Amino acid sequence: MTVIAGSGITPIGALTALLIVSAIVATVWWMLHPPASLVQRLAQEAETSLERMVGSIIVVFSPEIASGHMTALAAKLARGERSELLAIYVIEVPYTLPPDAEMPVEERAALDALAAAETIAANNGVDIRTETIKTRSAAETVLALAKREKANLLVMGSYREGKYSGAPLGRTVEAIAADAKCDVLIGVEGKHGTLLVDETRENL
């Protein structure tokens, strides 16, 4: 006698078929949605960080901190983000003088530096506040201001050769960078000019 096996689907067969179909679907989905590469993820993280950074930028000036060429970069970062920049000129008053002593040379330099910052910001369509601050300690004042303004970025320029032995970036710049709770961007102007200056200066 010949016995013919039934054609019904067993539970094991159904489970196997389901696993095969699931594997095929997962493979097709993976092909249509490939994982982001490391470079893509890093670029996305950098863009996200920049979005958080822009909108709270302080550009710092002082007799030791030359940030003129960095102001253009700060303005470019803020442009298009409806952001307001804050540019400050810090004058360190010696302890031999009263805290509010007149220092005409430094005050004139402050007016010139902040006026240039306002021009650069205007050329880039960015709002800017400016402030001259007299203090006993420039570094402590900048750090306190950054905390008060909840700054995400401090922008400073430095001379290629510092005034102080052992401090190529300058004593105040190094002190601020060492203790700042936010990001700090320091730019040293190149020996043969810079790409960060305002383009309009080329025509002057």
Secondary structure, DSSP 8 states (H G I E B T S, - for coil): ----------HHHHHHHHHHHHHHHHHHHHHHS----HHHHHHHHHHHHHHHHTT-EEEEE-SS---HHHHHHHHHHHTTTT-EEEEEEEEE--TTS-TT---HHHHHHHHHHHHHHHHHHHHTT-EEEEEEEEES-HHHHHHHHHHHTT-SEEEEEE-SS-SBTTBTT-HHHHHHHHH-SSEEEEEE--TT--SSS-GGGGG-
